Amino acid sequence: MGRRKSVDDETLLAHARAVFLERGAFGTTKDIARRAGVSEAVIFQRFPTKAELFLAAMMPRDVDADSIIASEITDTQAALVETGRRLLDHFRQVIPMATHLMLHPDIKMSEVVEHFGAGRVDRIADLLTRFMIRRNAEGLLRVDDPQATANLMIAAIHSLAVYEMMELHKGDDLGHAVPLFVKALWSGMAPGPPDRGGP
């Protein structure tokens, strides 16, 4: 019977992620080994190169896309706002890690895509599109192009997370903009009676 691992892979990757988030590609396996309480040899037994360790540690976990779409909320506008908030939380976790991956000199974008899996990026957009199609069919939403609208909403929320990370708004939490973005999409751009400031 083999010797039991002193630290499981998830714990080891959590230590590696902390080091890489602090120091980027300059974080060392020595730093990671010290934090995890293992030898560097243990790290290299599981991850043959530092680039593989970096990729495994910094690749955002697969997301349960169903849990992001707030289809349990019956009020459609409120459901879209909650979906936007969940998306923002997701992007706040993913974008810093993805940025480190893109900047690592030994990791190619093709490796990132291969590690992600081809369908991962589109899953949330597909589910949000289907949500909009269903609500449209039920008369609870009017949207001419659900796919374009879903992608536009995702891009808008993504930009909030990027702005927060870059501290373009003095480090403010931009979550307050989610309902404003949803309202802008909800109202559309077609001419009509003036907005009286309602929801």
C-alpha positions as CSV (number, residue, x, y, z in Angstrom):
1,M,0.0,0.0,0.0
2,G,1.4,3.4,-1.0
3,R,2.2,6.2,1.4
4,R,-0.7,8.6,2.0
5,K,-0.2,12.1,0.5
6,S,0.6,14.6,3.2
7,V,-1.3,17.3,1.4
8,D,-4.1,16.6,-1.2
9,D,-3.9,18.2,-4.6
10,E,-6.7,20.7,-3.9
11,T,-4.9,22.0,-0.8
12,L,-1.6,22.1,-2.7
13,L,-3.2,24.0,-5.6
14,A,-4.8,26.5,-3.1
15,H,-1.4,27.3,-1.7
16,A,0.0,27.6,-5.2
17,R,-2.8,29.9,-6.2
18,A,-2.2,32.2,-3.3
19,V,1.5,32.5,-4.1
20,F,0.8,33.1,-7.8
21,L,-1.9,35.7,-7.1
22,E,0.6,37.6,-5.0
23,R,3.7,37.2,-7.2
24,G,2.4,36.2,-10.6
25,A,4.9,34.0,-12.6
26,F,7.6,35.0,-10.2
27,G,6.1,32.9,-7.4
28,T,8.4,30.0,-6.8
29,T,7.8,26.3,-6.1
30,K,10.0,26.9,-3.0
31,D,7.5,29.4,-1.7
32,I,4.6,27.1,-2.4
33,A,6.3,24.1,-0.8
34,R,7.0,26.2,2.3
35,R,3.3,27.3,2.6
36,A,2.0,23.8,1.9
37,G,4.5,22.1,4.4
38,V,5.8,19.7,1.7
39,S,9.1,19.4,-0.2
40,E,9.5,20.8,-3.8
41,A,10.0,17.1,-4.8
42,V,6.3,16.4,-3.8
43,I,5.2,19.3,-6.0
44,F,7.1,18.0,-9.0
45,Q,5.8,14.5,-8.5
46,R,2.3,15.8,-9.2
47,F,3.1,18.6,-11.6
48,P,6.2,17.9,-13.7
49,T,6.8,21.6,-14.6
50,K,6.1,24.9,-13.0
51,A,4.0,25.9,-16.0
52,E,1.7,22.9,-15.5
53,L,1.4,23.8,-11.8
54,F,0.6,27.4,-12.7
55,L,-2.0,26.3,-15.2
56,A,-3.7,23.9,-12.8
57,A,-3.6,26.4,-9.9
58,M,-4.7,29.5,-11.8
59,M,-7.3,27.9,-14.1
60,P,-10.7,29.0,-12.7
61,R,-12.8,26.1,-11.5
62,D,-15.6,24.9,-13.8
63,V,-18.7,26.9,-13.0
64,D,-22.1,25.6,-12.3
65,A,-23.7,27.7,-15.0
66,D,-27.3,26.7,-13.9
67,S,-26.7,28.3,-10.5
68,I,-25.8,31.7,-12.1
69,I,-29.0,32.1,-14.1
70,A,-31.7,33.2,-11.5
71,S,-34.5,31.3,-13.2
72,E,-36.1,30.6,-9.7
73,I,-37.1,34.3,-9.5
74,T,-40.5,34.8,-11.2
75,D,-40.2,38.5,-11.8
76,T,-38.1,38.6,-15.0
77,Q,-36.4,42.0,-14.5
78,A,-35.5,41.0,-10.9
79,A,-34.2,37.6,-12.2
80,L,-32.0,39.4,-14.7
81,V,-30.6,41.7,-12.0
82,E,-29.8,38.7,-9.7
83,T,-28.2,36.9,-12.7
84,G,-26.1,40.0,-13.3
85,R,-25.0,40.0,-9.6
86,R,-24.1,36.4,-9.7
87,L,-22.2,36.9,-13.0
88,L,-20.3,39.8,-11.4
89,D,-19.3,37.6,-8.4
90,H,-18.1,34.9,-10.9
91,F,-16.1,37.4,-13.0
92,R,-14.5,38.9,-9.8
93,Q,-13.0,35.4,-9.1
94,V,-12.1,34.4,-12.6
95,I,-10.6,37.5,-14.2
96,P,-7.6,37.9,-11.9
97,M,-6.7,34.3,-12.4
98,A,-7.2,34.4,-16.1
99,T,-5.1,37.6,-16.4
100,H,-2.2,35.8,-14.7
101,L,-2.6,32.9,-17.1
102,M,-2.5,35.2,-20.1
103,L,0.7,36.9,-18.9
104,H,2.6,33.8,-18.0
105,P,5.5,33.5,-20.5
106,D,5.5,29.7,-20.6
107,I,1.7,29.2,-21.2
108,K,0.1,29.4,-24.6
109,M,-3.5,30.5,-25.0
110,S,-4.1,27.2,-26.9
111,E,-3.2,25.4,-23.6
112,V,-5.6,27.5,-21.7
113,V,-8.4,26.8,-24.2
114,E,-7.6,23.1,-24.1
115,H,-7.6,23.1,-20.3
116,F,-10.9,25.0,-20.1
117,G,-12.7,22.8,-22.6
118,A,-14.3,24.1,-25.7
119,G,-17.8,24.6,-24.4
120,R,-17.1,26.2,-21.0
121,V,-17.0,29.8,-22.2
122,D,-20.3,29.6,-24.0
123,R,-22.3,27.7,-21.4
124,I,-23.5,30.7,-19.4
125,A,-24.4,32.6,-22.6
126,D,-26.4,29.6,-23.9
127,L,-28.3,29.2,-20.6
128,L,-29.1,32.9,-20.4
129,T,-30.2,32.9,-24.0
130,R,-32.6,30.0,-23.3
131,F,-33.9,31.8,-20.2
132,M,-34.7,34.8,-22.3
133,I,-36.4,32.7,-25.0
134,R,-38.6,31.0,-22.4
135,R,-39.6,34.2,-20.8
136,N,-40.2,35.8,-24.2
137,A,-42.5,32.9,-25.1
138,E,-44.4,33.3,-21.8
139,G,-44.9,37.0,-22.6
140,L,-42.7,38.0,-19.6
141,L,-40.0,39.6,-21.8
142,R,-39.8,41.2,-25.2
143,V,-36.5,40.6,-26.9
144,D,-35.9,40.5,-30.6
145,D,-32.6,38.7,-30.5
146,P,-32.1,36.7,-27.2
147,Q,-28.6,35.5,-28.0
148,A,-27.3,39.0,-28.8
149,T,-29.0,40.4,-25.7
150,A,-27.6,37.7,-23.5
151,N,-24.1,38.3,-24.9
152,L,-24.4,42.0,-24.4
153,M,-25.5,41.6,-20.8
154,I,-22.6,39.3,-20.1
155,A,-20.1,41.7,-21.7
156,A,-21.5,44.6,-19.7
157,I,-21.2,42.7,-16.4
158,H,-17.7,41.5,-17.4
159,S,-16.6,45.1,-17.9
160,L,-17.6,46.0,-14.4
161,A,-15.3,43.3,-13.0
162,V,-12.5,44.5,-15.2
163,Y,-13.0,48.1,-14.1
164,E,-13.0,47.0,-10.4
165,M,-9.8,45.0,-10.9
166,M,-8.1,48.0,-12.6
167,E,-9.4,50.3,-9.9
168,L,-10.7,52.7,-12.5
169,H,-13.4,53.9,-10.1
170,K,-11.0,54.4,-7.1
171,G,-11.5,50.8,-6.0
172,D,-15.3,51.2,-5.6
173,D,-17.6,48.2,-5.7
174,L,-19.5,48.5,-8.9
175,G,-22.3,46.1,-8.1
176,H,-24.7,49.1,-7.9
177,A,-24.4,49.3,-11.7
178,V,-25.9,45.9,-12.4
179,P,-29.6,47.0,-12.0
180,L,-28.8,50.1,-14.1
181,F,-27.4,47.9,-16.9
182,V,-30.4,45.6,-16.7
183,K,-32.8,48.6,-16.8
184,A,-31.0,49.9,-19.9
185,L,-31.4,46.6,-21.6
186,W,-35.0,46.2,-20.4
187,S,-36.0,49.6,-21.7
188,G,-34.2,49.2,-25.0
189,M,-33.4,52.0,-27.4
190,A,-36.6,52.2,-29.4
191,P,-38.3,55.6,-29.3
192,G,-41.4,55.8,-27.1
193,P,-43.0,57.8,-24.3
194,P,-40.5,59.6,-22.0
195,D,-39.3,57.6,-19.0
196,R,-41.0,58.9,-15.8
197,G,-38.3,57.3,-13.6
198,G,-40.2,54.1,-12.8
199,P,-38.6,50.7,-12.3
